[in-house]
Amino acid sequence: MQDQQLALVSHKLSKNFVSYKKPPGLVASLRSLFVREALVKSAVDSFDVEIPKGQIVGLLGPNGAGKTTLMKMWTGIIVPTSGHVEVLGHQPYQRSEQYRRKISLVMGQKSQLWWDIPAMDSFELLQRYYEVPSAKFKDRIAELSELLAVKDLLHVHVRKLSLGERMKLELMASLLHEPEILFLDEPTIGLDIVAQQKIREFIRKYHDQRQLTILLTSHYMADVEALCERLVLILAGKKRFDGTVEQFQGLLGKKRFVKFRFSEPLPENIQFSDYDPQWGPERRTVDLRIDEADLRTVAGQILKDYPVMDFQTEPMPIERVMHRLLEDPQLLSGADS
Amino acid sequence: MSPSRAGFGIELAKWFQTMRVAWSVQLEYRLNFFLLVIGPSFVFFLVRYSLWTSIYSGRSEEVIGGYGRGDMLTYQVWVLIVALLAKTYNGMDLAQDIRLGRVSKYLIYPFGFLKFHFASFLAFQWIQVIVATITIGLMMAVSLLPEPVVSSLLAGTALTLLVGLLWYAMQLFLAMFSFWLDEVWALRVIMYNVVALLSGALVPLELFPAWAMNVLDWTPFPYMTSLPVKFFMGQQPVTLEPFLVLLGWITVSFVLARLVWSRGLRMYTAAGM
């Protein structure tokens, strides 16, 4: 029996995909109807995770790492090959009606709304499917359309909306029945920066109000940085990191990220090569990675020796950590648990 | 379905709302509907009608396969009505939903894929009834149809609606192969043509050799055009038998479709597509 406080538990969860080699040529094709060579690809491998109720967790990883496969196993769309999975006390792959009422899935790449009709028509259909009482439905529509600023879009045909507008309505559709857990698979993919920010703000606000559990996958580190208290990294089907965003940023050692701006271009012979420099245009700016312990001395020296106009310091952006990790997965060996 | 009355009402509301969405979508694509659904039926009707008119021209007293000129032309009009009432086109949407992986959405909603499409089919049937009624009225207005006997009209309509159900079940069965095949479009075209030929939609089955008619009696085809037309024309005494035979074929088709569906779904939920 799972702990009442846990929303989602996976234990040694694995998924293999079997495909068959298709040889070229008609004869070979016919022969392959009887004798086929199976190719087994492990998409998710022994994945352990426990997610408490109310947490927002970001699932990070490059394309093909297994993020979407995990999402599909958690929502019940695909059946695991082995291992244990339990979400809100249900086995998702049994797809019981009670389970379906408690969850929601938004996929940035696939529309859940019916394309040819206004969103409101889809909402009314979902109202019936999820058996939301009329009064409550009206309240939900009023509340969500206010939060998302989409009041004017409810009666426009979905196919005529911009991607950002559509995504807001997709989110709205997914929340009408007040799910206990929300799965967001790349909710900001393809959106411009402003639209991304708006979606993020909404998710943040909605979570603050409702304290539902949210699982989010994204390519955009900004999503994860802005929303997630916890970050799970998956590489080639395996969990490689599970911790807070700060811990993740600390993976490359206790370094700070410092940006200097100079009043005039620095000469070529100045390199800062100990600090992984990234020079800006005309050598007027430079980004350095400096050990926290040395920050005062090194920064002080630079301020003294060069014409610094201003400087700012921040923790390592996830983007840069990810980049380094993908280049050199060895860095994770210390973080494996 | 829940056994209580309230549960039944809630379930009914889900079906009705799904049908409303299907109507909205049809209305959105009304030009498509006319071009793809109604248009071809009328064009084929005109072709058949002028073909038979020219076959009988100059020999208006001749009887072919038991049909005089007037009867043959009336037969062709009723073939059109049966096609308008019974032929469904949901197979395309079904196949596309499977091929594009939209099944996922129905695995998450508490209203299944098969239910959704069946409700859409029912919605479509209503539109067909309206179109067929208007057509019957028009055909009578231009004297291409004699005034039908009410009992024949009712019996013919009832049987034709069952034929619609059989069409749907057959399309469902074919669409299910989209789990494995990239395109089931060709299979569907073959099915349309085979049914047109063997059901008596092109020429009355009486023109077929006797042995062929005997063989056809063991298939669902004569029930799909020939028999409903005869019901409409009052040429066939109304008995329960054709209804039962059709129900049998409908059951067989649904069971087969269901089998392929569960195999396909097992693969889908194994591979995700």
Interface residues (C-beta under 8 A of the other chain):
Chain A: F17 V18 T69 K72 T75 G76 I77 I78 V79 Y93 R95 E97 R100 R101 I103 S104 L105 K110 Q112 W114 D116 I117 D121 S122 E124 L125 L126 Q127 R128 Y129 Y130 E131 H157
Chain B: I10 A13 K14 Q17 T18 R20 V21 S24 V25 E28 Y29 G101 R102 S104 K105 L107 I108 Y109 P110 F111 T269 A270 A271 G272
